[in-house]
Amino acid sequence: MKANPLQQLAALGQSVWLDYIHRDLFASGQLRRLIEQDALSGMTSNPAIFEKAIDKGHAYDEQIDRLARAGKSVNEIYEAITQDDVRDAADALRGVYDRTRGGDGYVSLEVNPHLARDTGGTIAEGRRLWAALGRPNAYIKVPGTVEGLGAIRQLISEGINVNVTLLFSLPRYDEVMDAYLSGLEQRAAAGGALETISSVASFFVSRIDALVDPMLAEHVAGPHGSAAAAARGEVAIACARLAYEMHRHRFAQERFRHLAARGARVQRVLWASTSTKNPSYSDVKYVEALLGPNTIDTMPLETLEAYRDHGSPQLRLGHGLDEARRLFERLPDLGIDIDAVTRRLEQEGVEKFNKPFDTLLQRIGQRAAATTAAAATHSPPS
């Protein structure tokens, strides 16, 4: 029997997480099978994922109707749904969390995406959600914006697990690692325990190529045409390799070793946006390229199933570092301002969560209004 490539990823030191949540996963037993058969060891969610989940089928209708009849607001209904799903997923993964002594088995819930530019609001929301979930194997997802840095630092200092999301820029990633370490230092200075705190930094990958590739295509006919052609589909992977090198260097320094002696954990790199956006590329292109020890790959269900079917696991992440550096040095000649690219991706990323969040609340509101109206006339909603 062919070895399961997903299990091989885990054997090589990379955690397999699912970038998807839906309560049908629990009811059908699919989540249990993914954990037992595919070495699944974590899950991530975001407003776009919940918008698709609630829009798909009728799994959430009964809860929406019940809460609407109880007079709950649209936002209260949204929070009840998302928190219930995250708690159920965390409970399903609790065995992984216990077996790995807190190394894996986590599920993420994002703060309101409209707070991406609000440090104080993010801190308050992070505290509230953490208390509401009541699970040690939960992460509060905080955008890696400038405003998010202070929230990351404060939440970590309070012992709240943080998944830093929407990372595209190498300089911003450096600031995120500093915020994590500063939070640990603040907690240590106050006499707090460090060994129970966990954090990951979610570096978004394929979205970089989705934006950069068309820019490179405009230069294929120019004086650097061959270099532009060779760079297509490679900038995101080069960026990830440089991020991983930064990670290894930062957590090998004395600053972290001092914290590790107090029980602190490394803030692991999580590769997000690993589905392939360009249909001319392999559907497992980014998973294959980013396999490295002590990292996480969170995949949409379709990508996870594709990798199970035809993945070819090898430790590739540490390879090609010199080539990655040279590619970044050449980007200006190829018409690519990588700083401008990552700023745009961050802004677009915030909007890509705001829009489905707003759409989801609107749909919940429509369903709730229909339920309330039906209750008034004693007829069930359609």
N, C-alpha and C positions, 0 to 999 in steps of 0.2 A: 504494500500500500504506500502511495506517495506521501511523504512527510508534509504536514500542514505548514505552509510558509508563514502563517501568522504565529504559530507556536515556535517556529525557528527564529522569528524576530525577537520573541521574548527570551529565547535561549541565548541569543547574542547580546542581550542586555538592554533592548529597547522595549518600553512598555507600549502595548497596543490599547488605545482608547477609542471610543466610538463618539463621533461628533454628530450625535443625533439622540433624541429622546422622544418617546411616545408611549403612553400607557399600554398600548397593545403589546409592546415588547414584554411587559410584565405578565399580562393576562395569558398570552400565548405560550409562555415559557421560552421565547426566543432569547431573552436576555440571559437566562440561566444557561442555555446551550452555548451562547457566545462565550460566557465565562468558562464553562467547563471544557468546551471543544476548541475554542479559538484563542485561548489565553487572554481574553479581554480583561483588562484590569483597571478601567476607568471610563468615565463619560464626560462629555462637555455639552453645554447647551448655550443658546443665545436667543435673543428675541425673534430672530428669523426662524430658528428651528421650532420654537413654540408656535409661531404663527402658522407654519406649515402643519404642525402636529394637530392643532385645534381645528384647522380648516379641512383636515383629511378625515372623512368619515364622521362617526357620531359618538366616539368614545368619551367625549367631554360634555355631551349635551345634558345628561342627567344632572351632573354637578352644577353646570351653569343654571339650569332650571331651578334646582333646589335652592341655590344661594340667592337667585333672583327673587324667588318667593319669600325668602327670609329677609328681604330688603337690603341685601348687600350691594355696595356700589360696584361699578364696573372694575375699578382698580382692585377692590377687595376680592372680587371673583378671580381676576387674573392672578393675583398673588396666591390665592388658595390653590388654584390649579397648578401653578408652576412649583410652588413649595411642596405640594403633595407628591408630584412626580419626582422631584429631586430627592425628597426623603425616601421614597420607595426605592429609587435607584441606589441611593447610599446604603440602604438596608440590604439590598441584593448583593452589593459589593463589599459588605462589612467583613465577610470571610476573607476576602483578598486583603483588605486593610489590616486585619488581625494577623494573618499569616505573614505578611511582609513587614509587620511592626510599624505600620504607618508609612511605608514606602510607596504604596499604591492603594487602589481601591477608592478613589475620589470621584465626586460628581460636582460640577460647577453650576452656580446660579449667578446670573449677571445683575448688577445694579441697574436701575432705570437708565437706559442709554441717553436720555436727555440730560443726565448729570455729568456727561463726559468732560465738560468744562467747568465743573463746580466741585472744588476740593471739599469744602465743608459738607455739601449735600451728599457727596459720595461717601464720606466718612460716616455720616449719620445713617445713611441707607445701608452701608455695609454692616454696621453694628446691629441694626434692626433685623436684617435678613439672617445674619449669623445666629442671633438669639432665636429667631423663629424656626430655623431649620433644626437646631439642636442636635447636630450630628458632627462628630469629630472628623469624619471623612468627607466633609463638604468644603468647597472652595467658594469664596465670594469673588466674582469676576469684576475686575476694575480696569477700565481702559488705560493704556499706557500713554496717555496724553501728558502734556506738561502739568496740567492741573491734577492729573491722577497720581503724580509722583508723591506729593505730600500725603495723599490718602493711603497709598501703599505703605509708606513709612509708618503712619499712625496706626493703621489696622494691624500691621505686623507687630508693632510694639504692644498692642493689646492682646496678642495671642490669637488673632483671627487669620485663618488660612486665606491666602490670596492667589488667584490666577490672574496674572497681568495679561490682558488681551490687546489685540490690535497693535502689535509691534511690527514695524516695517524697517525702521531706521537703526543702523548700527550705533550712532551716537546716543539715540534715545535708549537703546538696550543697555548701554553702559550706565546711563542714569538710573535705569530700573534696578539693575544689580546693586548700585550704590544705595538706592532707597530701601531695598530689602535688607542690606547689611546694616544700614543706619537704624532701621526699625528693630533689628535684633539687638544692636548695641544699646538702644534706648531701653529696651525691655530688660536686658541684662543689668544695666545700671540701676534699675528699679528693683532688682532682685527677683525678676520673673523667670519662670522656666522657659527654656528654649527648645527642649527636645520634642515638644508636642506641636510645634509650629511647622507648617509645610507651605511651600509656595512653588509655583511654576511660572515661567515667562513664555507666553504663547507668541511665537514668531510666525507671522503669516507669509506663506511662500509663493504659491502659484499666482496670486494676484499681482505680484511684482512683474512676472513675465507677461501676464495678460495686458499690462499697461505698457511695458517697455518694448515688447516684440514689434508692435506696429511702428514705433519710433525708429527702431533699428531697420525695419523694412524700407523706410524712406532713404536710408543711406547705403543700401546695397549697391546702387548704381554709382556711388560716389568714389572718391579717392581711397576710402577705407572700406570698400565694399566687401572684400573677403572677410575682414575682421568683423564687420557688422553681421554678415551672414552667419559666421561661426558663433557669434554671441547670442543669437536667437535661441531662446529656451534655456539659456545658461546663467543669466544674471541672477535669477532667484536662488538657484543652487549655490552660486558663488557667494551670495550674500549670507545664506545659511551657514556655509562652511566658515566664513569669517566670524559670524556670530558665535559659532561653536568654539572657535579658537579663543575668542574673547572670554567666553564662559570658562573654559579650562584654565586660562591664565588667571582670571579674577579669583576663582575659588581655590587656587593653589597658593595664594599669597598669605602672608602672616596674619593679615587682618581677619580673614575667615578662619584660619587655623586656630586662632585664639577663641573665636566663637564656637568652633566645632568642639573644642575641649570642654565647653559648657553644654554640649549636646545639640548644637545647631545643625540643621540639615542644609545641604546644598540646594539652592533654588534651581531646579532642573529646567532645561530647555524643552519646550513642547512645540512640535512642528504642527502648525494649523494651516488651513487652506492647502491641503495636500492632494485634493482632487485635481485632475487635469482639466484646464479650461480649454486648451487648444486640441480639437479632435485629431489633428495630425500627429500629436505626440502620444506616447504610450499612456494608457490609463493608469499605470502605476509608476510613472516616471519619477515623481517626487518622493514617493515612498522608497523606491529603490535607491535613490541618490542619497537619502538622508538617514540611512541606518547607521547609528552610532551608539556606543554604550552609554548608559545612564541618561538617555533621552526618552522622549515620549512622542509618538505619532498619533494624533487624533484624526480619524478618518470618517468621512460620511459612509453610510452603510454600503452604498454602491462601490466605493473604492475598497472598503474592507473585503467585500465579497470578490472583487476582481483580484485582489492580492492573494486571497486564499486560493483562487483558481490558478493563477499563473505568475505569482511572485517568485523572485529568485534572490533570496536573502544573502547578502554579503556585507561586511563592514566597509562601507564606502565613504562615510561622512568625513573621515580624517584624511582622505586622499585629495590631491589636487589643490592643496592650499596655496602653493606658489602660483598656480594658474589662476586661482580666484583673485589673488592680489593683482596680478597683471591685468586681468579683465577689468577690474575696478579702476586701475590706472588709465586704461584705454577709453573708458566710457565718455569722457569729455570729447575726445576726438570723434566719437561715434554719435555725437549730438545728444548725449544723455546726461542730464543734471540729476544725479541720483538723489540729492537732497530734496530737490523740487518734486521728484517722483514720489518719495516717501511721504512728504508733506501732503501731497494730493491724495495718496492712498489712505492716510490716516483720516483726513476729512471725509473722504468717500466712505470709509469704513464706519465712521460714526453715523453717517446718513443711512447706510445700509442696515443699521440696527434700529435707528429712529423710525424709519418708514414702516417696516413690518410690525414694530411695537405699536405704532399708532393705528395701523390697519387692524391688528389683532384686538385692540381695545374697542375699536369701532364695531367689529363683528360680534364681540362679546356683548357690547351694548345693544346691538340689534336683536340678538337672541334673548337677552334679558328683558328687553322691552316687550318682545312678542310674548314671552312667558307671563309677564306681569299683566299684559292685556288679556291673555287667555284666561288667567286665573280670575280676572274680574268678571269674565263672562262664563266661567266654569267649563271652558273647552280647552283641550290640550293644544300646545303650540305645534305648528306644522314642522 
